[in-house]
């Protein structure tokens, strides 16, 4: 599997994400691993200048909520594919009535079950989306119909998980690390293999911990509650393990037109 480059100790790791103005982000990272680059990937990323017809699989919880707003704000036509069991819009903390009204007036909704593969193929083929952000995909079988329906797709961006990596005491993980085919996220690994095998420009992002407003799994709160109460913070092992936290507003899978072929990114 092709992958992005990881750099040697104490260097800045250029993050292959971009904001929609094309400004590069960088993440300070330390590793004892050698520098490595695949022939199938490139670090340079550019954001599209023209509007895209974008499909977001999901979009009513956490990452999808902030991602869809970012895409709409940048002038893209955004459609959320959901089962319709939750409202497709909700006013965010700190969001003005005018901002919320503008977003609500622009975002579109496609109601359906992604497990209904015939419906997925038919409805998506009729829309002809340019870019897909798959936020809630868990199994490869859920992704194949989307690829079948959109043969001219410009980019498929998949939200995987750092849980696919084989457990290691050497952290943080890099995209070149060994994966665990028996992990509870094995479906995401199988999805990456499917994307690798298909003639599609794709990117899989493996986040660790994402925090921020509306987090339905607020793992970070445990630490802040202890800090507020003046209680000590237990440190596992020798205390030298490194992990990564990313805020939902900047960790939302950024650019709708990442210029990366067959790659995955450890974030």
C-alpha positions as a Python dict, from the first residue, in 0.01 Angstrom:
ca = {
    (1, 'X'): (0, 0, 0),
    (2, 'X'): (128, 339, -95),
    (3, 'X'): (176, 585, 191),
    (4, 'X'): (290, 934, 273),
    (5, 'X'): (637, 1013, 396),
    (6, 'X'): (740, 1008, 760),
    (7, 'X'): (1040, 1214, 864),
    (8, 'X'): (1323, 1152, 1106),
    (9, 'X'): (1348, 1264, 1466),
    (10, 'X'): (1281, 1627, 1561),
    (11, 'X'): (1180, 1735, 1210),
    (12, 'X'): (852, 1900, 1118),
    (13, 'X'): (619, 1655, 949),
    (14, 'X'): (449, 1837, 661),
    (15, 'X'): (83, 1753, 704),
    (16, 'X'): (-70, 1652, 369),
    (17, 'X'): (-384, 1840, 457),
    (18, 'X'): (-463, 2185, 338),
    (19, 'X'): (-713, 2452, 420),
    (20, 'X'): (-931, 2568, 136),
    (21, 'X'): (-704, 2861, 59),
    (22, 'X'): (-425, 2620, -12),
    (23, 'X'): (-230, 2704, 304),
    (24, 'X'): (-32, 2409, 429),
    (25, 'X'): (-54, 2288, 785),
    (26, 'X'): (238, 2137, 971),
    (27, 'X'): (259, 1906, 1269),
    (28, 'X'): (559, 1886, 1498),
    (29, 'X'): (642, 1521, 1543),
    (30, 'X'): (922, 1309, 1679),
    (31, 'X'): (1016, 963, 1561),
    (32, 'X'): (1312, 731, 1551),
    (33, 'X'): (1209, 591, 1215),
    (34, 'X'): (1382, 644, 886),
    (35, 'X'): (1256, 878, 618),
    (36, 'X'): (1048, 691, 363),
    (37, 'X'): (844, 790, 62),
    (38, 'X'): (626, 586, -170),
    (39, 'X'): (630, 628, -544),
    (40, 'X'): (251, 631, -540),
    (41, 'X'): (205, 943, -328),
    (42, 'X'): (298, 1306, -328),
    (43, 'X'): (317, 1549, -38),
    (44, 'X'): (213, 1854, -237),
    (45, 'X'): (-157, 1927, -192),
    (46, 'X'): (-362, 2191, -365),
    (47, 'X'): (-720, 2297, -303),
    (48, 'X'): (-964, 2320, -588),
    (49, 'X'): (-1040, 2669, -716),
    (50, 'X'): (-1379, 2574, -862),
    (51, 'X'): (-1692, 2456, -687),
    (52, 'X'): (-1738, 2081, -647),
    (53, 'X'): (-2048, 1867, -617),
    (54, 'X'): (-1967, 1691, -290),
    (55, 'X'): (-2135, 1397, -119),
    (56, 'X'): (-2085, 1349, 255),
    (57, 'X'): (-2174, 1003, 378),
    (58, 'X'): (-2308, 1094, 720),
    (59, 'X'): (-2276, 1454, 827),
    (60, 'X'): (-2511, 1487, 1124),
    (61, 'X'): (-2264, 1398, 1399),
    (62, 'X'): (-1944, 1564, 1516),
    (63, 'X'): (-1687, 1556, 1231),
    (64, 'X'): (-1951, 1563, 960),
    (65, 'X'): (-2126, 1863, 1113),
    (66, 'X'): (-1816, 2082, 1106),
    (67, 'X'): (-1692, 1941, 776),
    (68, 'X'): (-2017, 2012, 592),
    (69, 'X'): (-2018, 2372, 716),
    (70, 'X'): (-1662, 2422, 601),
    (71, 'X'): (-1741, 2285, 256),
    (72, 'X'): (-2054, 2497, 216),
    (73, 'X'): (-1868, 2806, 334),
    (74, 'X'): (-1608, 2748, 65),
    (75, 'X'): (-1876, 2752, -204),
    (76, 'X'): (-1918, 2381, -274),
    (77, 'X'): (-2251, 2211, -332),
    (78, 'X'): (-2287, 1970, -41),
    (79, 'X'): (-2529, 1678, -8),
    (80, 'X'): (-2556, 1476, 311),
    (81, 'X'): (-2649, 1111, 272),
    (82, 'X'): (-2825, 998, 591),
    (83, 'X'): (-3106, 769, 704),
    (84, 'X'): (-3307, 1073, 802),
    (85, 'X'): (-3335, 970, 1165),
    (86, 'X'): (-3177, 1293, 1288),
    (87, 'X'): (-3217, 1651, 1165),
    (88, 'X'): (-2958, 1724, 898),
    (89, 'X'): (-2885, 2066, 1047),
    (90, 'X'): (-2851, 2202, 1398),
    (91, 'X'): (-2730, 2535, 1523),
    (92, 'X'): (-2380, 2511, 1661),
    (93, 'X'): (-2251, 2671, 1982),
    (94, 'X'): (-2148, 3027, 1902),
    (95, 'X'): (-2311, 3023, 1558),
    (96, 'X'): (-2531, 3321, 1477),
    (97, 'X'): (-2887, 3283, 1353),
    (98, 'X'): (-2783, 3429, 1019),
    (99, 'X'): (-2492, 3187, 977),
    (100, 'X'): (-2713, 2892, 1063),
    (101, 'X'): (-2988, 3006, 825),
    (102, 'X'): (-2739, 3045, 541),
    (103, 'X'): (-2597, 2695, 591),
    (104, 'X'): (-2942, 2539, 623),
    (105, 'X'): (-3055, 2700, 298),
    (106, 'X'): (-2763, 2562, 101),
    (107, 'X'): (-2700, 2207, 224),
    (108, 'X'): (-2893, 1929, 48),
    (109, 'X'): (-3012, 1595, 182),
    (110, 'X'): (-3032, 1250, 26),
    (111, 'X'): (-3229, 1015, 248),
    (112, 'X'): (-3144, 648, 234),
    (113, 'X'): (-2972, 351, 394),
    (114, 'X'): (-2620, 287, 271),
    (115, 'X'): (-2687, -83, 324),
    (116, 'X'): (-2945, -62, 43),
    (117, 'X'): (-2684, -102, -228),
    (118, 'X'): (-2926, -80, -521),
    (119, 'X'): (-3060, 252, -393),
    (120, 'X'): (-2709, 381, -338),
    (121, 'X'): (-2605, 296, -693),
    (122, 'X'): (-2916, 444, -851),
    (123, 'X'): (-2937, 764, -650),
    (124, 'X'): (-2567, 848, -660),
    (125, 'X'): (-2534, 775, -1030),
    (126, 'X'): (-2816, 1022, -1095),
    (127, 'X'): (-2639, 1295, -899),
    (128, 'X'): (-2292, 1246, -1047),
    (129, 'X'): (-2088, 1368, -750),
    (130, 'X'): (-1730, 1490, -796),
    (131, 'X'): (-1601, 1415, -446),
    (132, 'X'): (-1710, 1181, -168),
    (133, 'X'): (-1627, 1224, 200),
    (134, 'X'): (-1704, 895, 371),
    (135, 'X'): (-1733, 971, 743),
    (136, 'X'): (-1927, 668, 866),
    (137, 'X'): (-1814, 382, 643),
    (138, 'X'): (-1708, 69, 831),
    (139, 'X'): (-1701, -213, 578),
    (140, 'X'): (-1567, -245, 224),
    (141, 'X'): (-1900, -380, 104),
    (142, 'X'): (-2053, -40, 187),
    (143, 'X'): (-1805, 145, -32),
    (144, 'X'): (-1808, -70, -346),
    (145, 'X'): (-2157, 47, -458),
    (146, 'X'): (-2049, 411, -427),
    (147, 'X'): (-1748, 353, -649),
    (148, 'X'): (-1964, 161, -898),
    (149, 'X'): (-2213, 447, -913),
    (150, 'X'): (-1950, 718, -966),
    (151, 'X'): (-1702, 600, -1231),
    (152, 'X'): (-1584, 957, -1296),
    (153, 'X'): (-1527, 1040, -928),
    (154, 'X'): (-1241, 1285, -876),
    (155, 'X'): (-1164, 1197, -513),
    (156, 'X'): (-1277, 953, -244),
    (157, 'X'): (-1179, 1062, 106),
    (158, 'X'): (-1226, 797, 372),
    (159, 'X'): (-1226, 837, 749),
    (160, 'X'): (-1038, 535, 881),
    (161, 'X'): (-891, 500, 1232),
    (162, 'X'): (-557, 473, 1407),
    (163, 'X'): (-710, 165, 1567),
    (164, 'X'): (-604, -34, 1261),
    (165, 'X'): (-240, -31, 1371),
    (166, 'X'): (-75, -320, 1548),
    (167, 'X'): (-25, -230, 1914),
    (168, 'X'): (319, -91, 1980),
    (169, 'X'): (511, 82, 2258),
    (170, 'X'): (671, 308, 1999),
    (171, 'X'): (432, 597, 1952),
    (172, 'X'): (303, 799, 1779),
    (173, 'X'): (205, 576, 1490),
    (174, 'X'): (311, 651, 1136),
    (175, 'X'): (139, 540, 819),
    (176, 'X'): (420, 293, 750),
    (177, 'X'): (361, 105, 1076),
    (178, 'X'): (234, -253, 1077),
    (179, 'X'): (-142, -294, 1088),
    (180, 'X'): (-349, -552, 1272),
    (181, 'X'): (-580, -746, 1036),
    (182, 'X'): (-765, -877, 1342),
    (183, 'X'): (-835, -536, 1497),
    (184, 'X'): (-1191, -431, 1562),
    (185, 'X'): (-1139, -185, 1276),
    (186, 'X'): (-1045, -453, 1024),
    (187, 'X'): (-1337, -342, 808),
    (188, 'X'): (-1161, -11, 755),
    (189, 'X'): (-843, -191, 651),
    (190, 'X'): (-1044, -396, 403),
    (191, 'X'): (-1197, -75, 272),
    (192, 'X'): (-852, 72, 215),
    (193, 'X'): (-757, -244, 26),
    (194, 'X'): (-1066, -203, -190),
    (195, 'X'): (-982, 159, -266),
    (196, 'X'): (-628, 53, -348),
    (197, 'X'): (-758, -201, -600),
    (198, 'X'): (-997, 35, -777),
    (199, 'X'): (-915, 298, -1036),
    (200, 'X'): (-998, 591, -811),
    (201, 'X'): (-806, 878, -658),
    (202, 'X'): (-842, 814, -286),
    (203, 'X'): (-717, 920, 52),
    (204, 'X'): (-770, 742, 383),
    (205, 'X'): (-712, 937, 702),
    (206, 'X'): (-643, 754, 1028),
    (207, 'X'): (-715, 993, 1315),
    (208, 'X'): (-626, 917, 1675),
    (209, 'X'): (-831, 1134, 1914),
    (210, 'X'): (-1050, 1416, 1789),
    (211, 'X'): (-1203, 1654, 2039),
    (212, 'X'): (-1427, 1958, 2038),
    (213, 'X'): (-1791, 2066, 2058),
    (214, 'X'): (-2060, 1801, 2010),
    (215, 'X'): (-1818, 1512, 2063),
    (216, 'X'): (-2033, 1205, 2135),
    (217, 'X'): (-1730, 1020, 2273),
    (218, 'X'): (-1561, 1288, 2485),
    (219, 'X'): (-1259, 1090, 2599),
    (220, 'X'): (-1067, 1409, 2679),
    (221, 'X'): (-1320, 1520, 2942),
    (222, 'X'): (-1186, 1265, 3191),
    (223, 'X'): (-854, 1451, 3206),
    (224, 'X'): (-1008, 1796, 3236),
    (225, 'X'): (-1243, 1685, 3512),
    (226, 'X'): (-944, 1560, 3711),
    (227, 'X'): (-750, 1880, 3648),
    (228, 'X'): (-1045, 2092, 3760),
    (229, 'X'): (-1079, 1881, 4074),
    (230, 'X'): (-708, 1915, 4151),
    (231, 'X'): (-653, 1541, 4117),
    (232, 'X'): (-337, 1385, 3968),
    (233, 'X'): (-329, 1259, 3611),
    (234, 'X'): (-215, 894, 3587),
    (235, 'X'): (53, 841, 3320),
    (236, 'X'): (67, 492, 3163),
    (237, 'X'): (390, 297, 3133),
    (238, 'X'): (713, 495, 3145),
    (239, 'X'): (537, 816, 3049),
    (240, 'X'): (717, 850, 2717),
    (241, 'X'): (435, 746, 2488),
    (242, 'X'): (309, 1012, 2251),
    (243, 'X'): (-39, 1036, 2108),
    (244, 'X'): (-221, 1302, 1914),
    (245, 'X'): (-525, 1519, 1975),
    (246, 'X'): (-684, 1714, 1694),
    (247, 'X'): (-963, 1968, 1726),
    (248, 'X'): (-1267, 1889, 1515),
    (249, 'X'): (-1255, 2228, 1343),
    (250, 'X'): (-909, 2165, 1202),
    (251, 'X'): (-912, 1785, 1197),
    (252, 'X'): (-1219, 1760, 978),
    (253, 'X'): (-1092, 1595, 663),
    (254, 'X'): (-994, 1912, 491),
    (255, 'X'): (-956, 1955, 120),
    (256, 'X'): (-1216, 1835, -132),
    (257, 'X'): (-947, 1795, -397),
    (258, 'X'): (-640, 1643, -235),
    (259, 'X'): (-380, 1573, -500),
    (260, 'X'): (-280, 1232, -365),
    (261, 'X'): (-297, 901, -547),
    (262, 'X'): (-368, 576, -358),
    (263, 'X'): (-248, 688, -20),
    (264, 'X'): (-328, 697, 346),
    (265, 'X'): (-237, 948, 612),
    (266, 'X'): (-174, 896, 981),
    (267, 'X'): (-312, 1200, 1160),
}
